[in-house]
Amino acid sequence: MDFFHSTSKKNADKILAQDWINPTQYDFPHFMDKLLDNINAYDSYTDFPDRWLGVPEIPWLGSGVYCFKFLDEAQAYIPSAAIIKINVCTPFKEFDFDSPEDLMMIANYLQNDFEEDLRDKFFDDDEIVNAYLLVGTFLLNFIMEGMDNNSKAQCVCLSIILFILVMIRKRSFKPDIVSYKFKLDSVVGKYYTIRKPEIIKGLAGV
């Protein structure tokens, strides 16, 4: 199966020459430390910042290789960009934030198992646990309120959810690909992030 990645001509030449595409990386632990330090100042998930002083904007859908399912969407995302076709192994495991089943899994986890996993990880450090639980309450509200139509709130909350599922949840969470259709983006359809580079079979120019 093919996906399409938009980039500059210079980056595309480098990707093809090296036969390797670097995934988007971000210091999520640092972001979370800052968020937890300030969590009591927020009334809602819409108050979450998408960056800190000296720290870049948080990626919209966590770490990974960002791409689209259709060529015309990749072309529309960055007009005049170079496009890399990414061929991936199938079948792959996708976590879809548009899927009611996947959203229910998150909601059930935050309501039922999150606190236990936090206490196991942080040895009942009430200050950290309570800060994370407040984050969890805001994230649950985000889901129950229909994934607020605010691009900043969407990208911050989705990335925090992914961080929690990977770093806090005891049950393994290792999807190959994560996807979501950001509600305010009328230019392109669904965004995909390939989280496991090992599923990439080949790269080619378009």
Disulfide bonds with the S-S distance in Angstrom:
none
